[in-house]
Amino acid sequence: MTGGLEGPPPSERPTPEGRRNELGIRVDPAVEAAQTPRRTVISALVEHEPGVLSDVSGLFSRRQFNIESLTVGPTESDDRARITLVVEEPDPGIEQIKKQLRKLIPVIAVRELEPNAMRRELALVKVNSTRPDQVAAVADMYGGKTVDASPETATVEITGARQKIDAAIEAFSQFGIREISRTGTTALARGTDDTATADAQPADQPARNTVPADDD
């Protein structure tokens, strides 16, 4: 009789799937694969030419990315525009968005902004004005400005972070909201940090792409 534990030899023993974490506890592959989406802002510097927005929106439509808002506008350079995207995806999806954007020919640079980046949104809120003094008080509370008024309605312009806009809209709901128009988020990095420029492009990415996006 030989010593050792009873049971099948090592070659016949089942091998659990997955890996172990830093504490040596085995991680369930199914649990590890399920990643929670997060909201983030991606800034893309692009050539200011016809069809750029169509190329970008077509990319998102094909890939079925969860885009919360998309804004585009001119920059300090006449031949360049900035696209600001707010996306809510798991980390692999966010990385795929940046990768696919960099492959578009009109895109010069792409960067995911830090959480402390300057983010602003504009909203126009049209409400019933049967209580104009109270409407004005709520507008003042959120730094808003009345841009149109009539005996029946008042339209207030509000700018700020998304949370501020949401809170203002909730406060205005007491008067009865008739219409809302929101621009979506635009953003810039803080201080001297570049938002998205050719100089800020990651080292492993070309400063200017020359091939269209594909399904990689």
N, C-alpha and C positions, 0 to 999 in steps of 0.2 A: 504494500500500500504506500502510495506516495503522499507527501504532505500538500497542503494547499486547500483552497476553498472549493466546495462542491459547485458544480455547474458546468456549462459548456466551455470549451477552450476559448481564448481571446478572439480567434478568427471568426467564431460563430456567434459572438455576443452582439446584440443590437447596439448600434451607434446612434445616440440621440442627435437630432438635427439642431442647428443653431450654433451660436458662439457663447462665450462667457464674458460677463462684464468685468469691471475692475475689481469687484469683490469676489469674483470666481463663480457667480451665480449664472446658470445657463439662461440665455435669452430666447424666448419663444420667437421663431422667425416671423410668424404671422403678426405678432404684436410689434416687432421691430419694424416691419414693413409698413404698418399703418402710421402715417405721419400727419400731424395736425397742421392744417393750413394756417398761414400767417399773412397779415396785411403788410405790404411794403410799397415803397415808391421807387420807380425806375425812371431815370432820366436818359434820354437819347438825343444826341446832337446829330442833325441830319442836314443834307443838302436842301436848301429852300427852292424846291422845284415842283412842278405839277406831278401828281401821282404818288407822292411820298406817303401821304396819309392813307391812300388806298392800298398801297403795298403793305403798310403796317397792319391796318385793320384786316386785310385779307389773310395775313399770317396768323393772326389770333383766331379768325374764323375757322381756318383749316385745322389748327391745332386744338381748338376748343379750350383755350385758356380762360380762366375766370378773371376778366378785366372789370374792375369796379368803375374806373373812370379813365378817360384819355383826353388830354388837352394838347393843343399844338399852337405855336405862335412864333413870331420873329424874335431874333436875338440882337445882340449888339452889332452883329455882322449881317449885312443885307443878303448875303448868299447862304446863310445858315438859319435853321429853325430849331426849336427845342420841343420835343415831345415828352410829356410827363405822364407816366402811367401809374395808376394805383391798382395793384393786383393782390389777389388773395389766393395763394396756392401753397402746397407743401414745398419744402426747400428744393427737392428735385425739379418741380415745375418752375420755380423761380429761376433756377439755373438754366433750364431749358429755354425760357423766355429770353434771357440775356444772350444765350448762345445763338438762338435763331435771329434775334434782332441784329447781331453783329454780322450776320451773313447777308443781310440785305444791302444791295449796292448803294442806295442813297445814305446809309447810316455811317456816320463818321466815328462816333464813340458812344458807349453805353455804360451806365454805372448805376448800381443800386445805392440809394442814399442812406445815410445813417439815420437812426430814429430821431436824432435831435435836429435834423434838417429843418429849414424854414419852409413850412407848408401853409398855403393859403388857398381859400376858396371864396368865390363870390356867389351870393344868392340874391335874387329879387323875389320878394314875398308880397303878394297882393292880398289884402285883408279887407273885411267889411269895416267901415269907419263910423259906425253909429256912436262909438265912444272914442273920438279922436284924441282926447287928452290922455287916455289910457294907452292907446296905440303908440303915441309919442313917448310915453314913459317907458314902455317896453323897448322901443327902438333905442332910446338913450341908454338903457341898461346894457344893451349888447353893442354899443358903439355904432348903431345903425343910422342911416340917413334917409329921410323921406324924399323920394325922387319924383313922386306923382301923387296928387290928391284930388279928390272930387267929393261931392256930398255923400256918395255911396261907398267909395273905396279909397284906400291908401296903399301905395306901393313903397316898400322899404328896401333899401340896399344894405346888405350886411356882408362884411368880409372878415375872414379869420380862419382858424383851424376847423376841421370838419366837426369836431365835438361842439364847438361854439355855435356853428350854424345849426346843428341838430337841436341844441338847447333853445336857440332863438325861435326856431320854427315851432317847437313844442309850446313855448310861451305865447306865440302869436295865435295858436290854434284856439285860444279862448274867445277870440273875436270872430272866428270863422274865416278860414283861409280859402280864397277863391282860386289862386294860381301860385305856383312856385316854379322858378327857373334857376338851376344851379350850374355853375361852370365846370365843376370837377376841380381836382386839386392841381395846383402848380407849385413847384418847389425849387429851392436852391440850397446848396450846401452852405454851412455857416462859415463866417470869417474868410480867410484867404484860401480855404480849401476849394479846389475846382469841382464844379458839379459834374460835368461830362464834357471833356475836351479831348482833342486828339492827343495832347500831351499826357492826359490822365488815363489813357487807355491801358488796360493791363498788359504787362510785358509779353504774355503769351498770345496776345491778339494783335493783328495788323492794325495800323493806324487808319487805313482806308481799305474797305472790303471791295473785292472785284468779282464776287460770285454771288448769285442769288441764293436765298434760303432754300434748304431742302428738308427732307424728313428725317435727318439723322438725330 
